[in-house]
């Protein structure tokens, strides 16, 4: 996996049903990848269930609303 850090982000969506904290959100990068912003998954029990979870990676929680917006963005539909 390429660990090069993107230089520019384009905000695509934030779940409008989560208030004004800006989270969870979805971004496109200047190098063709995507960033998901969300609250960090901190439950040791849940983190233990993640598959192939190497050092340097993290997991964040997103809402179904944001997942629907991501799918809509990539399929040209509406969420």
Steps between C-alpha positions, in 0.01 A plus 500: 500500500622847415557694824570828317291772657263702279553874473146616420158380613162572343205471739233281341246435775417524868203316649252788552325311780796512739496864602768758432814319617611415144509131568471258334621641170637374168773659286672441166877546485709662230656162419181301437443355846236570766501601867230416753481716812321361802530434869779255577392144584631459855328182623774240550242226442390646165858585394594137567251394232663705223669287234864560398534813713867607478681768697450841345136441408196607695127439485229764521127477547269639231122516485279315254406846374858571396535152349187571293649835385826327399311241293285773343811700408655204319183375329350834401188437707355693793523390861 
